[in-house]
Amino acid sequence: MSTMSDSLVIARRNLIRMTRIPEMVLFGLVQPVMFVILFTYVFGGSMKIGNSTDPDVYKNFLMAGIFAQTVTFATAGAGAGIAEDMHKGLIDRFRSLPMARGAVLTGRTFADLVQTTLTLVVLAVVALIVGWRPGFADSTNIGQILGGFGLLLLLGYAFTWIGALIGLSVRTPEAATSGGLIWLFPVTFISNAFVDSSQMTPWLRHIAEWNPFSATVQACRQLFGDPGLSQSGAWPMQHPVWASLIYSALIIVVFRTLAVRKYRSATA
């Protein structure tokens, strides 16, 4: 209870900071909206999903990938925020206080989760405007749709712990932003997010099918009732919901442990 209380205090501090720097939240909303519009209208008529090149089919296929990309790209912001606190000496001040060791990082990731949730809500509204229709399959219900968004937020929360570790490991916020994006691009693009993985070369397809990011995208398409489910014998593609939960839990356990350990020894 003490750890949770300390974490909520830090989360509140970060949320207040976000409200005082509204452009930070605004820019976080603009980027994913641009991705939706660009991919929908620039690539929509040229992508083949199954045997169809219908732009409406691609819109419904695309959105799960855009949602997943958006929640994972929050990693760079999380790393930059922690690196900035390190650079200013705030982490050293927090560490001198009688509080739980992991509370600073947990509070930061909670605050990032709130911002990611806001971004996801806005993005879902934009997706509906451009033609995304969850429930493409008749059997889809509101519970499944909410479950899909829950998996997305869990993945985003898991990835913020990777960002926390990066933020504690570099010297400047700029380095944290660059370090947070370099590995995200291959993770998000070597996946089933934007193209059907069955169209990839065999060795690349295997990487995409076992990518944790792909598991969440596949699970969301299944829960949203969207077209384009990867037809693969790989276990994550056959059981995407379980795979998404397991991958996210493992990432949280591993990287939270590493980040808290790094927090104990890191200096500004």
ChimeraX commands (.cxc) that place a marker at each C-alpha (Angstrom):
marker #1 position 0.00,0.00,0.00 radius 0.5
marker #1 position 2.87,2.34,0.77 radius 0.5
marker #1 position 4.44,1.66,-2.64 radius 0.5
marker #1 position 1.13,2.27,-4.40 radius 0.5
marker #1 position 0.56,5.51,-2.45 radius 0.5
marker #1 position 4.03,6.81,-3.33 radius 0.5
marker #1 position 3.52,5.83,-6.98 radius 0.5
marker #1 position 0.22,7.70,-7.17 radius 0.5
marker #1 position 1.86,10.84,-5.76 radius 0.5
marker #1 position 4.52,10.71,-8.49 radius 0.5
marker #1 position 1.87,9.97,-11.12 radius 0.5
marker #1 position -0.09,13.03,-9.98 radius 0.5
marker #1 position 3.04,15.15,-10.22 radius 0.5
marker #1 position 3.60,14.04,-13.83 radius 0.5
marker #1 position -0.04,14.54,-14.80 radius 0.5
marker #1 position 0.01,18.08,-13.41 radius 0.5
marker #1 position 3.17,18.72,-15.40 radius 0.5
marker #1 position 1.42,17.52,-18.58 radius 0.5
marker #1 position -1.46,19.95,-18.05 radius 0.5
marker #1 position 1.02,22.80,-17.69 radius 0.5
marker #1 position 2.73,21.88,-20.96 radius 0.5
marker #1 position -0.31,21.28,-23.21 radius 0.5
marker #1 position 1.74,21.30,-26.41 radius 0.5
marker #1 position 3.37,18.05,-25.25 radius 0.5
marker #1 position -0.04,16.37,-25.19 radius 0.5
marker #1 position -1.14,18.08,-28.41 radius 0.5
marker #1 position 1.87,16.90,-30.42 radius 0.5
marker #1 position 1.32,13.40,-29.04 radius 0.5
marker #1 position -2.19,13.49,-30.50 radius 0.5
marker #1 position -1.28,14.97,-33.89 radius 0.5
marker #1 position 1.28,12.33,-34.93 radius 0.5
marker #1 position -1.00,9.26,-34.79 radius 0.5
marker #1 position -3.81,11.20,-36.50 radius 0.5
marker #1 position -1.41,11.97,-39.35 radius 0.5
marker #1 position -0.51,8.28,-39.62 radius 0.5
marker #1 position -4.19,7.36,-39.88 radius 0.5
marker #1 position -4.89,9.87,-42.64 radius 0.5
marker #1 position -1.70,9.16,-44.61 radius 0.5
marker #1 position -1.93,5.37,-44.54 radius 0.5
marker #1 position -5.67,5.37,-45.20 radius 0.5
marker #1 position -5.71,7.68,-48.19 radius 0.5
marker #1 position -2.20,7.22,-49.63 radius 0.5
marker #1 position -1.83,3.43,-49.38 radius 0.5
marker #1 position -5.46,2.36,-49.04 radius 0.5
marker #1 position -6.09,1.58,-52.70 radius 0.5
marker #1 position -2.80,-0.22,-53.35 radius 0.5
marker #1 position -2.66,-2.71,-50.47 radius 0.5
marker #1 position -3.94,-6.25,-51.00 radius 0.5
marker #1 position -5.66,-7.86,-48.03 radius 0.5
marker #1 position -6.57,-11.45,-48.78 radius 0.5
marker #1 position -7.85,-11.24,-52.36 radius 0.5
marker #1 position -9.16,-7.69,-52.06 radius 0.5
marker #1 position -7.68,-4.27,-52.80 radius 0.5
marker #1 position -10.82,-2.48,-51.55 radius 0.5
marker #1 position -9.77,0.66,-49.61 radius 0.5
marker #1 position -12.52,0.04,-47.05 radius 0.5
marker #1 position -11.13,-3.41,-46.30 radius 0.5
marker #1 position -7.67,-1.94,-45.81 radius 0.5
marker #1 position -9.03,0.73,-43.46 radius 0.5
marker #1 position -10.42,-1.93,-41.15 radius 0.5
marker #1 position -7.24,-3.99,-41.48 radius 0.5
marker #1 position -5.00,-0.99,-40.79 radius 0.5
marker #1 position -6.49,0.45,-37.63 radius 0.5
marker #1 position -5.37,-2.29,-35.23 radius 0.5
marker #1 position -1.81,-1.70,-36.43 radius 0.5
marker #1 position -2.07,2.09,-36.07 radius 0.5
marker #1 position -3.50,1.73,-32.55 radius 0.5
marker #1 position -0.66,-0.60,-31.54 radius 0.5
marker #1 position 1.97,1.66,-33.09 radius 0.5
marker #1 position 0.58,4.65,-31.22 radius 0.5
marker #1 position 0.71,3.03,-27.78 radius 0.5
marker #1 position 4.23,1.72,-28.34 radius 0.5
marker #1 position 5.59,5.04,-29.63 radius 0.5
marker #1 position 4.75,6.49,-26.20 radius 0.5
marker #1 position 7.91,4.66,-25.12 radius 0.5
marker #1 position 10.10,7.43,-26.52 radius 0.5
marker #1 position 8.26,10.08,-24.50 radius 0.5
marker #1 position 8.56,8.05,-21.32 radius 0.5
marker #1 position 12.30,7.64,-21.78 radius 0.5
marker #1 position 12.79,11.32,-22.58 radius 0.5
marker #1 position 10.82,12.39,-19.50 radius 0.5
marker #1 position 12.86,10.24,-17.16 radius 0.5
marker #1 position 16.11,11.32,-18.82 radius 0.5
marker #1 position 15.08,14.96,-18.32 radius 0.5
marker #1 position 14.42,14.36,-14.62 radius 0.5
marker #1 position 17.81,12.68,-14.38 radius 0.5
marker #1 position 19.51,15.57,-16.16 radius 0.5
marker #1 position 17.93,18.12,-13.79 radius 0.5
marker #1 position 18.85,16.12,-10.70 radius 0.5
marker #1 position 15.24,15.37,-9.72 radius 0.5
marker #1 position 15.83,11.64,-9.61 radius 0.5
marker #1 position 18.61,12.15,-7.05 radius 0.5
marker #1 position 16.24,14.27,-4.94 radius 0.5
marker #1 position 13.48,11.67,-5.16 radius 0.5
marker #1 position 15.93,8.95,-4.20 radius 0.5
marker #1 position 16.88,10.84,-1.04 radius 0.5
marker #1 position 13.26,10.86,0.16 radius 0.5
marker #1 position 11.74,8.11,2.36 radius 0.5
marker #1 position 9.73,6.47,-0.43 radius 0.5
marker #1 position 9.51,3.12,-2.18 radius 0.5
marker #1 position 12.40,2.59,-4.58 radius 0.5
marker #1 position 10.23,1.76,-7.57 radius 0.5
marker #1 position 7.62,4.46,-6.92 radius 0.5
marker #1 position 9.24,7.12,-9.12 radius 0.5
marker #1 position 9.30,4.84,-12.16 radius 0.5
marker #1 position 5.90,3.28,-11.46 radius 0.5
marker #1 position 4.32,6.72,-11.05 radius 0.5
marker #1 position 5.88,7.88,-14.29 radius 0.5
marker #1 position 4.59,4.87,-16.21 radius 0.5
marker #1 position 1.10,5.32,-14.69 radius 0.5
marker #1 position 1.03,8.93,-15.89 radius 0.5
marker #1 position 2.17,7.86,-19.36 radius 0.5
marker #1 position -0.60,5.26,-19.39 radius 0.5
marker #1 position -3.19,8.01,-18.73 radius 0.5
marker #1 position -1.82,10.08,-21.61 radius 0.5
marker #1 position -1.77,7.01,-23.88 radius 0.5
marker #1 position -5.41,6.30,-23.01 radius 0.5
marker #1 position -6.37,9.86,-23.97 radius 0.5
marker #1 position -4.48,9.55,-27.26 radius 0.5
marker #1 position -6.14,6.22,-28.02 radius 0.5
marker #1 position -9.62,7.66,-27.42 radius 0.5
marker #1 position -8.97,10.56,-29.80 radius 0.5
marker #1 position -7.45,8.21,-32.36 radius 0.5
marker #1 position -10.46,5.88,-32.21 radius 0.5
marker #1 position -12.78,8.81,-32.92 radius 0.5
marker #1 position -10.65,9.84,-35.92 radius 0.5
marker #1 position -10.64,6.23,-37.14 radius 0.5
marker #1 position -14.43,6.12,-37.02 radius 0.5
marker #1 position -14.59,9.37,-38.99 radius 0.5
marker #1 position -12.37,8.02,-41.79 radius 0.5
marker #1 position -14.36,4.80,-42.06 radius 0.5
marker #1 position -13.11,2.27,-39.52 radius 0.5
marker #1 position -15.95,0.02,-38.40 radius 0.5
marker #1 position -15.24,-2.36,-35.49 radius 0.5
marker #1 position -17.55,-5.30,-35.66 radius 0.5
marker #1 position -16.72,-6.08,-39.28 radius 0.5
marker #1 position -17.60,-9.64,-38.25 radius 0.5
marker #1 position -21.21,-10.07,-37.13 radius 0.5
marker #1 position -20.24,-11.94,-33.95 radius 0.5
marker #1 position -18.23,-9.03,-32.50 radius 0.5
marker #1 position -19.64,-7.31,-29.40 radius 0.5
marker #1 position -18.73,-4.27,-27.29 radius 0.5
marker #1 position -16.99,-6.44,-24.69 radius 0.5
marker #1 position -14.58,-7.77,-27.29 radius 0.5
marker #1 position -13.87,-4.28,-28.60 radius 0.5
marker #1 position -13.09,-3.01,-25.10 radius 0.5
marker #1 position -10.93,-6.10,-24.55 radius 0.5
marker #1 position -8.93,-5.19,-27.65 radius 0.5
marker #1 position -8.28,-1.69,-26.34 radius 0.5
marker #1 position -7.32,-3.19,-22.99 radius 0.5
marker #1 position -4.66,-5.33,-24.68 radius 0.5
marker #1 position -3.36,-2.25,-26.48 radius 0.5
marker #1 position -3.01,-0.30,-23.23 radius 0.5
marker #1 position -1.31,-3.26,-21.57 radius 0.5
marker #1 position 1.22,-3.44,-24.42 radius 0.5
marker #1 position 1.78,0.32,-24.22 radius 0.5
marker #1 position 2.33,0.11,-20.46 radius 0.5
marker #1 position 4.79,-2.75,-20.93 radius 0.5
marker #1 position 6.78,-0.80,-23.51 radius 0.5
marker #1 position 7.00,2.28,-21.26 radius 0.5
marker #1 position 9.15,0.20,-18.91 radius 0.5
marker #1 position 11.58,-0.30,-21.79 radius 0.5
marker #1 position 11.53,3.48,-22.21 radius 0.5
marker #1 position 12.17,3.93,-18.48 radius 0.5
marker #1 position 15.26,1.75,-18.69 radius 0.5
marker #1 position 16.53,3.67,-21.72 radius 0.5
marker #1 position 15.88,7.00,-19.99 radius 0.5
marker #1 position 17.95,5.92,-16.98 radius 0.5
marker #1 position 20.77,4.63,-19.18 radius 0.5
marker #1 position 21.50,7.75,-21.28 radius 0.5
marker #1 position 22.74,11.22,-20.39 radius 0.5
marker #1 position 20.31,13.55,-22.19 radius 0.5
marker #1 position 16.60,13.62,-23.14 radius 0.5
marker #1 position 17.58,13.89,-26.81 radius 0.5
marker #1 position 19.53,10.64,-26.59 radius 0.5
marker #1 position 16.58,8.99,-24.85 radius 0.5
marker #1 position 14.21,10.05,-27.64 radius 0.5
marker #1 position 16.56,8.75,-30.34 radius 0.5
marker #1 position 17.27,5.55,-28.44 radius 0.5
marker #1 position 13.57,5.02,-27.88 radius 0.5
marker #1 position 12.72,5.29,-31.56 radius 0.5
marker #1 position 15.60,3.40,-33.19 radius 0.5
marker #1 position 14.43,-0.02,-32.05 radius 0.5
marker #1 position 10.71,0.80,-32.32 radius 0.5
marker #1 position 10.74,1.18,-36.09 radius 0.5
marker #1 position 11.85,-2.39,-36.87 radius 0.5
marker #1 position 9.56,-3.76,-34.14 radius 0.5
marker #1 position 6.50,-2.01,-35.56 radius 0.5
marker #1 position 7.23,-2.36,-39.28 radius 0.5
marker #1 position 8.53,-5.96,-39.28 radius 0.5
marker #1 position 5.10,-7.07,-38.20 radius 0.5
marker #1 position 1.58,-7.63,-39.47 radius 0.5
marker #1 position 0.55,-4.05,-38.59 radius 0.5
marker #1 position 0.51,-2.49,-42.06 radius 0.5
marker #1 position 0.82,-5.39,-44.50 radius 0.5
marker #1 position -0.30,-9.00,-44.55 radius 0.5
marker #1 position 2.66,-10.97,-43.15 radius 0.5
marker #1 position 1.91,-13.85,-45.56 radius 0.5
marker #1 position 3.23,-11.63,-48.37 radius 0.5
marker #1 position 6.67,-11.35,-46.75 radius 0.5
marker #1 position 9.67,-13.51,-47.58 radius 0.5
marker #1 position 9.72,-16.68,-45.40 radius 0.5
marker #1 position 12.50,-15.66,-43.00 radius 0.5
marker #1 position 11.00,-12.22,-42.47 radius 0.5
marker #1 position 7.52,-13.66,-42.05 radius 0.5
marker #1 position 8.70,-15.89,-39.19 radius 0.5
marker #1 position 10.18,-12.88,-37.39 radius 0.5
marker #1 position 6.95,-10.92,-37.87 radius 0.5
marker #1 position 4.77,-13.79,-36.63 radius 0.5
marker #1 position 6.74,-14.19,-33.38 radius 0.5
marker #1 position 7.00,-10.45,-32.80 radius 0.5
marker #1 position 5.16,-9.46,-29.56 radius 0.5
marker #1 position 3.83,-6.44,-31.39 radius 0.5
marker #1 position 2.26,-8.67,-34.05 radius 0.5
marker #1 position 0.55,-10.80,-31.41 radius 0.5
marker #1 position -1.29,-7.77,-30.02 radius 0.5
marker #1 position -2.23,-6.57,-33.52 radius 0.5
marker #1 position -3.56,-10.02,-34.40 radius 0.5
marker #1 position -5.49,-10.19,-31.11 radius 0.5
marker #1 position -7.06,-6.77,-31.73 radius 0.5
marker #1 position -8.12,-7.72,-35.26 radius 0.5
marker #1 position -9.71,-10.84,-33.85 radius 0.5
marker #1 position -11.52,-8.95,-31.08 radius 0.5
marker #1 position -12.50,-6.01,-33.30 radius 0.5
marker #1 position -13.79,-8.34,-35.99 radius 0.5
marker #1 position -11.52,-6.74,-38.58 radius 0.5
marker #1 position -10.35,-8.49,-41.76 radius 0.5
marker #1 position -6.83,-9.65,-42.49 radius 0.5
marker #1 position -6.11,-12.13,-39.70 radius 0.5
marker #1 position -2.73,-13.74,-40.42 radius 0.5
marker #1 position -3.20,-17.27,-41.67 radius 0.5
marker #1 position -0.23,-18.87,-39.98 radius 0.5
marker #1 position 0.63,-21.96,-37.97 radius 0.5
marker #1 position 2.79,-19.94,-35.55 radius 0.5
marker #1 position 1.48,-20.21,-31.98 radius 0.5
marker #1 position 1.18,-16.42,-31.39 radius 0.5
marker #1 position -0.95,-16.10,-34.51 radius 0.5
marker #1 position -3.14,-19.05,-33.56 radius 0.5
marker #1 position -3.64,-17.86,-29.96 radius 0.5
marker #1 position -3.08,-14.10,-30.22 radius 0.5
marker #1 position -4.96,-13.01,-27.08 radius 0.5
marker #1 position -3.00,-15.34,-24.82 radius 0.5
marker #1 position 0.23,-14.53,-26.65 radius 0.5
marker #1 position -0.37,-10.79,-26.21 radius 0.5
marker #1 position -1.04,-11.18,-22.48 radius 0.5
marker #1 position 2.02,-13.39,-21.95 radius 0.5
marker #1 position 4.35,-11.17,-23.98 radius 0.5
marker #1 position 3.20,-7.99,-22.19 radius 0.5
marker #1 position 3.49,-9.58,-18.74 radius 0.5
marker #1 position 7.00,-10.84,-19.48 radius 0.5
marker #1 position 8.11,-7.42,-20.76 radius 0.5
marker #1 position 6.77,-5.72,-17.62 radius 0.5
marker #1 position 8.44,-8.20,-15.25 radius 0.5
marker #1 position 11.81,-8.18,-17.01 radius 0.5
marker #1 position 12.15,-4.47,-17.76 radius 0.5
marker #1 position 10.63,-3.24,-14.51 radius 0.5
marker #1 position 13.19,-5.33,-12.64 radius 0.5
marker #1 position 16.03,-3.97,-14.78 radius 0.5
marker #1 position 14.77,-0.38,-14.57 radius 0.5
marker #1 position 14.39,-0.40,-10.78 radius 0.5
marker #1 position 17.86,-1.90,-10.43 radius 0.5
marker #1 position 19.28,0.77,-12.71 radius 0.5
marker #1 position 17.39,3.47,-10.77 radius 0.5
marker #1 position 19.21,2.49,-7.57 radius 0.5
marker #1 position 22.63,3.22,-9.08 radius 0.5
marker #1 position 21.92,5.88,-11.72 radius 0.5
marker #1 position 23.26,9.40,-11.14 radius 0.5
marker #1 position 22.56,12.66,-12.93 radius 0.5
marker link #1:1,2 radius 0.2
marker link #1:2,3 radius 0.2
marker link #1:3,4 radius 0.2
marker link #1:4,5 radius 0.2
marker link #1:5,6 radius 0.2
marker link #1:6,7 radius 0.2
marker link #1:7,8 radius 0.2
marker link #1:8,9 radius 0.2
marker link #1:9,10 radius 0.2
marker link #1:10,11 radius 0.2
marker link #1:11,12 radius 0.2
marker link #1:12,13 radius 0.2
marker link #1:13,14 radius 0.2
marker link #1:14,15 radius 0.2
marker link #1:15,16 radius 0.2
marker link #1:16,17 radius 0.2
marker link #1:17,18 radius 0.2
marker link #1:18,19 radius 0.2
marker link #1:19,20 radius 0.2
marker link #1:20,21 radius 0.2
marker link #1:21,22 radius 0.2
marker link #1:22,23 radius 0.2
marker link #1:23,24 radius 0.2
marker link #1:24,25 radius 0.2
marker link #1:25,26 radius 0.2
marker link #1:26,27 radius 0.2
marker link #1:27,28 radius 0.2
marker link #1:28,29 radius 0.2
marker link #1:29,30 radius 0.2
marker link #1:30,31 radius 0.2
marker link #1:31,32 radius 0.2
marker link #1:32,33 radius 0.2
marker link #1:33,34 radius 0.2
marker link #1:34,35 radius 0.2
marker link #1:35,36 radius 0.2
marker link #1:36,37 radius 0.2
marker link #1:37,38 radius 0.2
marker link #1:38,39 radius 0.2
marker link #1:39,40 radius 0.2
marker link #1:40,41 radius 0.2
marker link #1:41,42 radius 0.2
marker link #1:42,43 radius 0.2
marker link #1:43,44 radius 0.2
marker link #1:44,45 radius 0.2
marker link #1:45,46 radius 0.2
marker link #1:46,47 radius 0.2
marker link #1:47,48 radius 0.2
marker link #1:48,49 radius 0.2
marker link #1:49,50 radius 0.2
marker link #1:50,51 radius 0.2
marker link #1:51,52 radius 0.2
marker link #1:52,53 radius 0.2
marker link #1:53,54 radius 0.2
marker link #1:54,55 radius 0.2
marker link #1:55,56 radius 0.2
marker link #1:56,57 radius 0.2
marker link #1:57,58 radius 0.2
marker link #1:58,59 radius 0.2
marker link #1:59,60 radius 0.2
marker link #1:60,61 radius 0.2
marker link #1:61,62 radius 0.2
marker link #1:62,63 radius 0.2
marker link #1:63,64 radius 0.2
marker link #1:64,65 radius 0.2
marker link #1:65,66 radius 0.2
marker link #1:66,67 radius 0.2
marker link #1:67,68 radius 0.2
marker link #1:68,69 radius 0.2
marker link #1:69,70 radius 0.2
marker link #1:70,71 radius 0.2
marker link #1:71,72 radius 0.2
marker link #1:72,73 radius 0.2
marker link #1:73,74 radius 0.2
marker link #1:74,75 radius 0.2
marker link #1:75,76 radius 0.2
marker link #1:76,77 radius 0.2
marker link #1:77,78 radius 0.2
marker link #1:78,79 radius 0.2
marker link #1:79,80 radius 0.2
marker link #1:80,81 radius 0.2
marker link #1:81,82 radius 0.2
marker link #1:82,83 radius 0.2
marker link #1:83,84 radius 0.2
marker link #1:84,85 radius 0.2
marker link #1:85,86 radius 0.2
marker link #1:86,87 radius 0.2
marker link #1:87,88 radius 0.2
marker link #1:88,89 radius 0.2
marker link #1:89,90 radius 0.2
marker link #1:90,91 radius 0.2
marker link #1:91,92 radius 0.2
marker link #1:92,93 radius 0.2
marker link #1:93,94 radius 0.2
marker link #1:94,95 radius 0.2
marker link #1:95,96 radius 0.2
marker link #1:96,97 radius 0.2
marker link #1:97,98 radius 0.2
marker link #1:98,99 radius 0.2
marker link #1:99,100 radius 0.2
marker link #1:100,101 radius 0.2
marker link #1:101,102 radius 0.2
marker link #1:102,103 radius 0.2
marker link #1:103,104 radius 0.2
marker link #1:104,105 radius 0.2
marker link #1:105,106 radius 0.2
marker link #1:106,107 radius 0.2
marker link #1:107,108 radius 0.2
marker link #1:108,109 radius 0.2
marker link #1:109,110 radius 0.2
marker link #1:110,111 radius 0.2
marker link #1:111,112 radius 0.2
marker link #1:112,113 radius 0.2
marker link #1:113,114 radius 0.2
marker link #1:114,115 radius 0.2
marker link #1:115,116 radius 0.2
marker link #1:116,117 radius 0.2
marker link #1:117,118 radius 0.2
marker link #1:118,119 radius 0.2
marker link #1:119,120 radius 0.2
marker link #1:120,121 radius 0.2
marker link #1:121,122 radius 0.2
marker link #1:122,123 radius 0.2
marker link #1:123,124 radius 0.2
marker link #1:124,125 radius 0.2
marker link #1:125,126 radius 0.2
marker link #1:126,127 radius 0.2
marker link #1:127,128 radius 0.2
marker link #1:128,129 radius 0.2
marker link #1:129,130 radius 0.2
marker link #1:130,131 radius 0.2
marker link #1:131,132 radius 0.2
marker link #1:132,133 radius 0.2
marker link #1:133,134 radius 0.2
marker link #1:134,135 radius 0.2
marker link #1:135,136 radius 0.2
marker link #1:136,137 radius 0.2
marker link #1:137,138 radius 0.2
marker link #1:138,139 radius 0.2
marker link #1:139,140 radius 0.2
marker link #1:140,141 radius 0.2
marker link #1:141,142 radius 0.2
marker link #1:142,143 radius 0.2
marker link #1:143,144 radius 0.2
marker link #1:144,145 radius 0.2
marker link #1:145,146 radius 0.2
marker link #1:146,147 radius 0.2
marker link #1:147,148 radius 0.2
marker link #1:148,149 radius 0.2
marker link #1:149,150 radius 0.2
marker link #1:150,151 radius 0.2
marker link #1:151,152 radius 0.2
marker link #1:152,153 radius 0.2
marker link #1:153,154 radius 0.2
marker link #1:154,155 radius 0.2
marker link #1:155,156 radius 0.2
marker link #1:156,157 radius 0.2
marker link #1:157,158 radius 0.2
marker link #1:158,159 radius 0.2
marker link #1:159,160 radius 0.2
marker link #1:160,161 radius 0.2
marker link #1:161,162 radius 0.2
marker link #1:162,163 radius 0.2
marker link #1:163,164 radius 0.2
marker link #1:164,165 radius 0.2
marker link #1:165,166 radius 0.2
marker link #1:166,167 radius 0.2
marker link #1:167,168 radius 0.2
marker link #1:168,169 radius 0.2
marker link #1:169,170 radius 0.2
marker link #1:170,171 radius 0.2
marker link #1:171,172 radius 0.2
marker link #1:172,173 radius 0.2
marker link #1:173,174 radius 0.2
marker link #1:174,175 radius 0.2
marker link #1:175,176 radius 0.2
marker link #1:176,177 radius 0.2
marker link #1:177,178 radius 0.2
marker link #1:178,179 radius 0.2
marker link #1:179,180 radius 0.2
marker link #1:180,181 radius 0.2
marker link #1:181,182 radius 0.2
marker link #1:182,183 radius 0.2
marker link #1:183,184 radius 0.2
marker link #1:184,185 radius 0.2
marker link #1:185,186 radius 0.2
marker link #1:186,187 radius 0.2
marker link #1:187,188 radius 0.2
marker link #1:188,189 radius 0.2
marker link #1:189,190 radius 0.2
marker link #1:190,191 radius 0.2
marker link #1:191,192 radius 0.2
marker link #1:192,193 radius 0.2
marker link #1:193,194 radius 0.2
marker link #1:194,195 radius 0.2
marker link #1:195,196 radius 0.2
marker link #1:196,197 radius 0.2
marker link #1:197,198 radius 0.2
marker link #1:198,199 radius 0.2
marker link #1:199,200 radius 0.2
marker link #1:200,201 radius 0.2
marker link #1:201,202 radius 0.2
marker link #1:202,203 radius 0.2
marker link #1:203,204 radius 0.2
marker link #1:204,205 radius 0.2
marker link #1:205,206 radius 0.2
marker link #1:206,207 radius 0.2
marker link #1:207,208 radius 0.2
marker link #1:208,209 radius 0.2
marker link #1:209,210 radius 0.2
marker link #1:210,211 radius 0.2
marker link #1:211,212 radius 0.2
marker link #1:212,213 radius 0.2
marker link #1:213,214 radius 0.2
marker link #1:214,215 radius 0.2
marker link #1:215,216 radius 0.2
marker link #1:216,217 radius 0.2
marker link #1:217,218 radius 0.2
marker link #1:218,219 radius 0.2
marker link #1:219,220 radius 0.2
marker link #1:220,221 radius 0.2
marker link #1:221,222 radius 0.2
marker link #1:222,223 radius 0.2
marker link #1:223,224 radius 0.2
marker link #1:224,225 radius 0.2
marker link #1:225,226 radius 0.2
marker link #1:226,227 radius 0.2
marker link #1:227,228 radius 0.2
marker link #1:228,229 radius 0.2
marker link #1:229,230 radius 0.2
marker link #1:230,231 radius 0.2
marker link #1:231,232 radius 0.2
marker link #1:232,233 radius 0.2
marker link #1:233,234 radius 0.2
marker link #1:234,235 radius 0.2
marker link #1:235,236 radius 0.2
marker link #1:236,237 radius 0.2
marker link #1:237,238 radius 0.2
marker link #1:238,239 radius 0.2
marker link #1:239,240 radius 0.2
marker link #1:240,241 radius 0.2
marker link #1:241,242 radius 0.2
marker link #1:242,243 radius 0.2
marker link #1:243,244 radius 0.2
marker link #1:244,245 radius 0.2
marker link #1:245,246 radius 0.2
marker link #1:246,247 radius 0.2
marker link #1:247,248 radius 0.2
marker link #1:248,249 radius 0.2
marker link #1:249,250 radius 0.2
marker link #1:250,251 radius 0.2
marker link #1:251,252 radius 0.2
marker link #1:252,253 radius 0.2
marker link #1:253,254 radius 0.2
marker link #1:254,255 radius 0.2
marker link #1:255,256 radius 0.2
marker link #1:256,257 radius 0.2
marker link #1:257,258 radius 0.2
marker link #1:258,259 radius 0.2
marker link #1:259,260 radius 0.2
marker link #1:260,261 radius 0.2
marker link #1:261,262 radius 0.2
marker link #1:262,263 radius 0.2
marker link #1:263,264 radius 0.2
marker link #1:264,265 radius 0.2
marker link #1:265,266 radius 0.2
marker link #1:266,267 radius 0.2
marker link #1:267,268 radius 0.2
view
